[in-house]
Amino acid sequence: MPMTLQDPSENSSVSNGSATETRHFTRGLGLFDSTMIVVGIMIGSGIFIVPAEMSRLIASPGWLLVAWVVTGVLTVTAGLAYGELAAMMPEAGGMYVYLREAFSPVVGFLYGWTLWTVIQTGTIAAVAIAFSRFAGVLFPSIADNHYLVPPIHIVGRYSVSLSTTQMLAIVIIVLLTYANSCGLNYGRILQNIFTVAKIGALVALIVLGCTIGIHHAALAENFHHFWTVRHPVPFAVGLDASSGLGLFLAICIAQTGSLFSADSWHDITFVAAEVRNPARNLPLALAIGTSSVIGLYLLANVAYLLTLPLTAIQHAPADRVATAALQTIFPQLGAAFMAFAIMVSTFGTVNAITLAGARVYYAMAHDGLFFSLAGKLNRARVPGWGLAIQGLWAIFLVLPRTYNPLTRRYGDLYSDLLDYIISAALIFFITTIAGVIRLRRTRPDAKRPYRVWGYPWLPLLYIVGASVILGVLFVYRPTTTWPGLAIVATGLPVYIAVRWKNRQQKA
């Protein structure tokens, strides 16, 4: 599968015997379907877990909610700005296309390269493993230490293994890759069913937490001392949330959890070529989807604070705050209920991420910057080879393990990679929204069915806010931020080599 520059006519046609059958993407996604992709891909397992780490950093109920408000403002602002780009360029590929058109092909490629190597595939692996681990709550035979193939050490602290947890994750990846290769309709129906189910589960958690789950100890600790910072965890030498500067920095650092538990909303732009009336439906889906999820996330945190004292949120076992909250309401069945709800949520998320990612590789292949097979549509009018390539790499990322000789515990390589790439992903978001401003200047006469409200102040709000958070992360989280740039940089020699090979073939 060489990376070669294709003739544009190959983009939508394949040979079938002596005849040539032209195939195009099917515009089969309406507003509801598109919104379900936005919502379904945002709600994974993060909202049920990340409030624990955030509360340890911020150590105040009121300021914890402020951190989520900051997340909401940035996410909805970004969604509104992306709406302009999506309506302007309703093509398969989303951010890859926007970065390519606003800046240069190399910027688009670096995003696409990082998406394939870590962001999309690593997230598929991570969320599939999350599904498996919560399945282990219901079925004890599914566990990290139940090995089909025990860890085989390769080099240094790295090894490979195959546990029952990993095996189930691989089965999920294969199943959803196959389902999405059968046509858009299969992925759409799965997404709608599981997104509606996960919204129902999250709403049920909120309603229960805000009614019968209200606990007097939680009310006394959280709401009588709403803005008081108590026993914060230091995030640097001599710095924690007990000072004004420390609180500001803690809220910024906490965004690594909240922003990226609300991440991937932009994946709907990857499938823009399959959305009906994209000029209307894409901006609306982004606006409705992001604002709805952020509203649910804020309410979920309120439910946690009504149900659990802040100290219980900070020290929830394995950071499973939602499980701890539900167990206070249903002591015997809370863990099982929450495990099932998160399994539903993560299954839907893996489906949405799987569906969307292959469309980026399709666009890259048409520019001669990815495996050429990824640029072909199968008989079901979806990029079947792109789905397969994505699925295989995601399966590969499930297998490698990291080993800590001090604790004698195994971790997951994809988890480290995702930690490293968080800041790099934020750079791509900032750059894409800067592309709204750049394209207004370089292509003032381009057709824009939707123009972002509050231009240029709304895009600038995101750029400034996200840049401040990014700067804080580079200073106070250097071990997880700078390696992310190194991962992105590995795409440069690949880009140079592919372009050189393409020129040689054209000569």
C-alpha positions in Angstrom: 0.0 0.0 0.0 2.4 2.7 -1.1 1.8 6.4 -0.4 1.4 7.7 -4.0 -0.2 10.7 -5.5 -3.4 9.7 -7.2 -5.2 11.1 -10.2 -8.4 12.9 -9.0 -10.5 10.6 -11.1 -9.5 7.7 -8.8 -11.2 9.4 -5.9 -14.6 8.1 -6.6 -14.2 5.3 -9.0 -13.0 1.7 -8.9 -12.6 -1.0 -11.5 -15.2 -3.7 -11.7 -14.2 -6.1 -14.5 -14.3 -4.3 -17.8 -16.6 -1.5 -16.5 -15.8 1.4 -14.2 -18.3 1.9 -11.4 -18.4 5.4 -10.0 -19.0 5.6 -6.2 -19.4 8.7 -4.1 -20.0 9.2 -0.4 -23.7 9.0 0.5 -25.2 12.0 2.2 -27.1 10.0 4.7 -26.7 12.0 7.9 -29.4 14.4 8.9 -29.3 17.0 11.7 -30.3 14.4 14.4 -27.6 11.9 13.2 -24.9 14.6 13.1 -25.8 15.8 16.5 -25.7 12.3 17.9 -22.2 11.9 16.5 -21.1 15.1 18.3 -22.8 14.1 21.5 -21.9 10.5 21.3 -18.2 11.1 20.7 -17.9 13.6 23.5 -19.6 11.5 26.2 -17.2 8.6 26.9 -15.9 7.6 30.3 -14.2 10.9 31.2 -17.1 12.6 32.9 -17.4 9.7 35.3 -13.7 9.8 36.3 -11.9 13.1 35.7 -13.7 15.1 38.4 -11.6 13.2 41.0 -8.2 14.5 39.7 -9.7 17.9 39.1 -11.0 18.2 42.6 -7.6 17.2 44.1 -6.0 20.0 42.1 -8.6 22.7 42.7 -9.8 21.5 46.2 -12.9 23.7 46.2 -16.5 22.8 45.1 -17.2 26.3 43.6 -13.9 26.6 41.7 -14.4 23.0 40.4 -17.6 24.1 38.8 -15.8 27.3 37.5 -13.2 25.0 35.8 -16.0 23.2 34.0 -17.5 26.5 33.0 -14.2 27.5 31.5 -14.2 24.2 29.6 -17.8 24.9 28.4 -16.9 28.4 27.1 -13.9 27.2 25.2 -15.7 24.1 23.8 -18.8 25.9 22.6 -16.8 28.8 21.3 -14.6 26.4 19.3 -17.7 24.5 18.0 -19.2 27.8 16.7 -15.9 28.7 15.0 -15.6 25.3 13.4 -19.1 25.7 12.1 -17.9 28.4 9.7 -15.2 26.2 8.3 -17.5 23.1 8.1 -20.1 25.0 6.1 -17.5 26.6 3.9 -15.7 23.3 3.1 -18.2 20.4 3.6 -15.6 17.8 2.5 -14.4 14.5 4.0 -11.4 15.2 6.2 -12.5 18.1 8.4 -9.5 19.6 10.3 -7.0 18.1 7.9 -8.7 20.0 5.0 -9.1 23.3 7.0 -5.4 23.3 8.0 -4.3 22.4 4.5 -6.4 25.2 3.0 -5.8 27.9 5.6 -2.0 27.3 6.0 -0.2 24.7 3.9 -0.3 20.9 3.1 2.5 20.2 5.6 0.4 21.6 8.5 -2.6 19.5 7.4 -0.4 16.4 7.1 1.2 16.8 10.5 -2.3 16.9 12.0 -3.4 13.8 9.9 -0.2 12.0 10.8 -0.7 12.6 14.5 -4.4 11.7 14.3 -3.5 8.3 12.8 -0.5 7.5 14.9 -1.9 8.6 18.3 -5.0 10.7 18.6 -7.7 8.7 16.8 -6.2 5.3 17.1 -4.9 5.8 20.6 -8.3 7.0 21.7 -10.0 4.0 20.1 -7.6 1.7 22.0 -8.1 3.6 25.3 -11.9 3.7 25.2 -12.1 0.1 24.1 -9.9 -0.9 27.1 -12.2 1.3 29.3 -15.2 -0.7 28.0 -13.4 -4.0 28.9 -12.4 -2.9 32.3 -15.9 -1.9 33.3 -17.1 -5.2 31.7 -14.8 -6.8 34.3 -17.0 -5.4 37.1 -19.8 -7.5 35.8 -17.7 -10.5 34.6 -14.7 -11.0 36.8 -12.9 -13.3 34.3 -12.2 -10.1 32.3 -9.3 -8.6 34.1 -5.9 -7.0 33.3 -4.1 -9.8 35.1 -5.9 -12.7 33.5 -3.5 -13.4 30.7 -3.9 -15.4 27.5 -0.3 -14.4 26.7 1.7 -13.3 29.7 3.8 -10.1 29.3 6.8 -10.6 27.0 9.5 -8.1 27.8 10.9 -6.5 24.6 13.3 -3.7 25.6 13.7 -1.5 28.6 10.4 -1.0 30.4 8.3 -2.1 27.4 6.6 -5.4 26.9 3.6 -6.9 25.0 0.8 -9.1 26.5 -2.7 -10.3 25.8 -5.0 -10.3 28.7 -8.7 -11.0 28.7 -9.2 -7.2 29.0 -7.1 -6.6 25.9 -8.8 -9.4 24.0 -12.2 -8.0 24.6 -11.0 -4.6 23.5 -9.7 -6.1 20.3 -13.0 -7.8 19.7 -14.8 -4.5 20.1 -12.4 -2.7 17.7 -12.8 -5.5 15.1 -16.6 -5.6 15.5 -17.1 -1.8 15.1 -14.6 -1.6 12.2 -16.5 -4.3 10.4 -19.9 -2.7 11.1 -18.8 0.7 9.8 -17.3 -0.9 6.7 -20.7 -2.3 5.8 -22.1 1.2 5.1 -22.9 4.5 6.7 -26.3 3.3 7.7 -25.0 0.7 10.0 -22.7 3.1 11.8 -25.4 5.7 12.0 -28.0 3.4 13.5 -25.5 2.1 16.1 -24.5 5.6 16.9 -28.0 6.9 17.4 -29.0 3.9 19.6 -26.0 4.1 21.9 -25.9 7.9 22.1 -29.6 8.0 23.1 -28.9 5.3 25.7 -25.8 7.0 27.1 -27.7 10.4 27.3 -30.4 8.6 29.2 -27.9 7.0 31.6 -26.2 10.4 32.3 -29.5 12.1 32.8 -30.6 9.3 35.2 -27.4 9.8 37.2 -28.0 13.6 37.4 -31.7 13.2 38.4 -30.9 10.6 41.0 -28.0 12.7 42.4 -30.0 15.8 42.6 -33.1 14.2 44.2 -32.9 11.0 46.3 -29.0 11.1 46.4 -28.8 14.4 48.2 -26.6 13.8 51.3 -26.5 16.1 54.3 -22.8 15.6 54.9 -22.2 16.6 51.2 -24.4 19.7 51.6 -22.6 20.8 54.8 -19.1 20.2 53.4 -19.5 21.4 49.8 -22.1 24.2 49.9 -21.4 25.8 53.3 -17.8 26.2 52.2 -18.4 26.6 48.5 -15.4 28.7 47.6 -13.0 27.6 50.3 -9.9 25.8 49.1 -9.1 22.8 51.4 -6.0 20.6 51.3 -5.1 21.0 47.7 -2.5 18.7 46.0 0.7 20.6 45.1 1.3 20.7 41.3 4.8 22.3 41.6 7.3 23.1 44.3 5.7 25.6 46.6 2.6 25.9 44.4 -1.0 24.7 45.0 -4.5 26.2 44.8 -4.4 27.9 48.2 -3.1 31.1 46.6 -4.7 33.3 43.9 -1.9 32.5 41.4 -1.9 28.8 42.4 -5.7 28.6 42.0 -5.5 30.1 38.5 -2.8 27.7 37.5 -4.6 24.7 39.0 -7.7 25.5 37.0 -5.6 25.7 33.8 -3.9 22.4 34.6 -7.2 20.8 35.4 -8.3 21.5 31.8 -6.3 18.6 30.7 -9.0 16.5 32.2 -12.1 18.5 31.5 -11.3 19.8 28.0 -10.3 16.3 26.8 -13.2 14.5 28.4 -15.3 16.8 26.1 -12.9 16.3 23.2 -13.5 15.0 19.7 -16.7 17.0 19.1 -15.0 18.2 15.9 -15.0 14.6 14.4 -18.4 15.4 12.8 -16.4 17.6 10.4 -14.5 14.5 9.2 -17.8 13.1 7.8 -19.0 16.4 6.3 -19.2 14.8 2.8 -21.9 12.5 4.2 -24.1 15.2 5.9 -27.3 16.3 4.2 -27.5 20.1 3.7 -24.1 20.6 5.4 -24.3 24.4 5.2 -27.1 24.2 7.8 -26.7 21.0 9.6 -23.0 21.0 10.4 -23.0 24.4 12.3 -26.2 23.4 14.0 -24.9 20.0 15.1 -21.8 21.5 16.5 -23.6 24.2 18.4 -26.4 21.9 19.7 -24.1 19.0 20.5 -21.3 20.9 22.3 -23.7 23.1 24.4 -25.9 20.1 25.3 -23.0 18.0 26.5 -21.4 20.8 28.5 -24.7 21.5 30.1 -25.0 17.8 31.1 -21.4 17.8 32.4 -22.0 20.8 34.6 -25.2 19.1 36.0 -23.3 15.9 36.6 -20.7 17.7 38.7 -23.5 19.4 40.7 -25.0 15.9 41.3 -21.6 14.7 42.5 -21.4 17.6 44.9 -24.9 17.0 46.2 -24.2 13.3 46.8 -20.6 13.1 47.9 -18.5 15.4 50.2 -15.5 16.9 48.3 -13.1 14.6 50.2 -15.0 11.6 48.9 -14.8 12.9 45.3 -11.1 13.5 45.7 -10.5 9.9 47.0 -13.0 7.9 45.0 -11.6 4.4 44.5 -9.8 4.3 41.1 -11.2 7.8 40.6 -14.6 6.4 39.7 -16.6 9.3 41.1 -19.9 8.3 39.3 -19.7 4.8 40.8 -19.1 6.2 44.3 -22.1 8.5 43.9 -24.4 5.8 42.7 -23.3 3.4 45.4 -24.4 5.9 48.1 -27.9 5.7 46.5 -27.9 2.0 45.7 -25.3 0.4 48.0 -25.7 -3.1 46.6 -26.2 -2.4 42.9 -24.6 1.0 42.3 -21.3 -0.4 41.0 -23.0 -2.8 38.6 -25.4 -0.1 37.3 -22.6 2.3 36.7 -20.4 -0.3 35.0 -23.2 -1.1 32.6 -23.8 2.6 31.9 -20.2 3.2 31.1 -20.0 0.2 28.9 -22.9 1.6 26.9 -21.2 5.0 26.8 -17.8 3.8 25.7 -19.2 1.4 23.1 -20.9 4.3 21.4 -17.8 6.4 21.6 -15.6 3.8 20.0 -18.2 3.5 17.2 -18.2 7.3 16.5 -14.4 7.6 16.6 -14.1 4.6 14.3 -16.7 6.0 11.8 -15.1 9.4 11.6 -11.4 8.8 11.5 -11.2 6.9 8.2 -12.6 9.9 6.4 -9.4 11.9 7.2 -7.1 9.2 5.8 -9.4 9.1 2.7 -8.7 12.9 2.2 -5.0 12.5 2.8 -4.8 9.6 0.4 -6.3 11.8 -2.3 -3.5 14.2 -1.8 -1.0 11.4 -2.1 -0.1 11.7 1.6 -1.4 8.3 2.9 -1.7 4.7 1.8 -3.5 4.9 -1.6 -6.0 2.2 -0.7 -7.4 4.4 2.0 -8.6 6.7 -0.7 -11.0 4.2 -2.2 -14.6 3.7 -1.3 -15.9 0.1 -1.1 -19.3 -1.1 -2.4 -21.0 0.3 0.6 -19.6 3.8 -0.3 -17.4 4.0 2.8 -13.6 4.0 3.0 -13.3 0.3 3.9 -9.5 0.2 3.6 -9.1 3.3 5.6 -11.3 1.7 8.3 -9.1 -1.4 8.2 -5.8 0.5 8.4 -7.1 2.5 11.3 -8.5 -0.6 13.1 -5.2 -2.6 12.7 -3.1 0.2 14.2 -5.6 0.7 17.1 -5.3 -3.1 17.8 -1.5 -2.8 17.7 -1.7 0.0 20.3 -3.7 -2.2 22.6 -0.9 -4.8 22.9 2.2 -2.9 24.1 2.6 -2.4 27.9 4.8 -0.3 30.0 6.4 -1.7 33.1 7.4 0.1 36.3 10.1 -1.9 38.1 9.6 0.0 41.4 5.9 -0.7 41.7 6.0 -3.9 39.6 2.9 -2.7 37.8 2.1 -2.7 34.2 0.7 0.3 32.3 -0.5 0.9 28.8 1.7 2.5 26.1 -1.3 4.3 24.4 -2.1 6.0 27.7 1.4 7.5 27.8 1.1 8.6 24.1 -2.3 10.2 24.7 -0.9 12.1 27.7 2.0 13.3 25.6 -0.3 14.4 22.7 -2.8 16.4 24.7 -0.9 19.7 24.4 -0.1 19.1 20.7 -3.8 18.5 20.0 -4.6 21.8 21.7 -2.1 23.5 19.3 -4.0 22.0 16.4 -7.3 23.4 17.7 -5.8 26.9 18.2 -4.3 26.8 14.7 -7.5 25.6 13.1 -9.5 28.5 14.7 -6.8 30.9 13.7 -7.5 29.5 10.2 -11.0 31.1 10.4 -9.4 34.5 10.7 -6.7 33.8 8.0 -9.3 32.5 5.5 -11.4 35.6 6.0 -8.4 37.6 4.8 -7.0 35.3 2.1 -10.4 34.3 0.7 -12.8 37.1 1.5 -15.1 36.3 -1.4 -15.4 32.5 -0.6 -19.0 31.3 -0.1 -19.7 31.2 3.7 -23.2 29.9 4.3 -22.6 30.4 8.0 -20.4 33.0 9.6 -19.3 32.6 13.2 -21.2 34.9 15.5 -19.1 37.6 17.2 -16.3 37.5 14.7 -13.4 38.1 15.3 -13.8 38.3 19.1 -15.3 34.8 19.6 -12.4 33.1 17.7 -9.9 35.3 19.5 -11.5 34.4 22.9 -10.7 30.7 22.2 -7.2 31.4 20.8 -6.2 33.5 23.8 -7.8 31.3 26.4 -6.5 28.0 25.0 -3.0 29.6 24.5 -2.9 30.6 28.2 -3.8 27.0 29.2 -1.2 25.7 26.8 1.5 27.9 28.2 0.8 26.8 31.7 0.9 23.2 30.7 4.3 23.6 28.9 5.7 25.2 32.1 4.1 23.0 34.8 3.6 19.7 32.9 6.8 19.5 30.8 7.1 15.7 31.0 3.8 15.3 29.2 3.8 18.3 26.9 7.1 18.5 25.2 7.2 14.8 24.1 3.9 15.5 22.3 5.7 18.0 20.0 8.3 15.3 19.3 5.5 12.9 18.2 4.2 15.6 15.8 7.7 16.3 14.6 8.2 12.7 13.5 5.7 13.5 10.7 8.1 16.0 9.1 10.6 13.5 7.6 7.6 11.3 6.6 6.1 14.2 4.7 9.4 15.1 3.0 9.9 11.5 2.0 6.4 11.0 0.6 6.5 14.3 -1.3 9.9 13.4 -2.8 8.7 10.0 -3.8 5.6 11.5 -5.4 7.7 14.0 -7.4 9.9 11.1 -8.6 6.9 9.2 -9.8 5.6 12.2 -11.7 8.9 13.0 -13.3 
